[in-house]
Amino acid sequence: MAAAQDATHPARKKAGYRKIQKTCELARIDGFSHAWIDTCCIDKSSSAELSEAINSMFQWYQSAKICYAYLADLISEQNELEHALPKCRWFTRGWCLQELIAPREILFYDSAWRLCGRKTDSDIRSLISRVTTIHEGVLVDPA
C-alpha cells in the first residue's frame, strides 16, 4: 500500500513528506497531472546525478508552467512580508538563482502553506530584487 493511502507508512514521518503532499495537492488544483519536486528527485549522494541535475535545472524551471516555492521558515502575515522574506533560508540555497530567474511564475508559500506572493506581483518582485540583488528586469524576462 502506498504511503499516501497508509496512515502508518514510515514515509509519512519523513521531513519532506508534507512538502510533497502539499505540492501535489496544489498541482492537482491547478490542473496539472504531475509535479517535479527537488526534495525527492535528486540523489545528492551521487555526484554524477547531482552535477547533471544542476546543469539541467535552469531548463526544467524555465519549462515549468508554475513553480511552487515552499518557504518552511517563513512565518508571516502579508503586512510583515517585507521583513520576514529576506530572512528565509530558501534564498541561501545553491540553486536559488535558477529557481528565481528561469520560471515565468513562482508562487511563494509560507510555513503554513498560505500563498504569500507571486513572482509576477511587482511588489514581491521588487522585494526579491532587493534581497538577492537580481535586477527586476531579469526576474521578468531572463532572456
HELIX and SHEET records of a PDB file:
HELIX    1   1 PRO A   10  LYS A   13  5                                   4    
HELIX    2   2 TYR A   17  ILE A   29  1                                  13    
HELIX    3   3 ASP A   38  CYS A   41  1                                   4    
HELIX    4   4 SER A   47  SER A   63  1                                  17    
HELIX    5   5 GLN A   78  GLU A   80  5                                   3    
HELIX    6   6 LEU A   81  ALA A   84  1                                   4    
HELIX    7   7 LEU A   85  LYS A   87  5                                   3    
HELIX    8   8 ARG A   89  THR A   92  5                                   4    
HELIX    9   9 CYS A   96  ILE A  101  1                                   6    
HELIX   10  10 SER A  122  THR A  132  1                                  11    
HELIX   11  11 GLU A  136  VAL A  140  1                                   5    
SHEET    1   A 3 CYS A  67  TYR A  70  0                                        
SHEET    2   A 3 ILE A 106  TYR A 109  1                                        
SHEET    3   A 3 LEU A 115  ARG A 118 -1                                        
END                                                                             
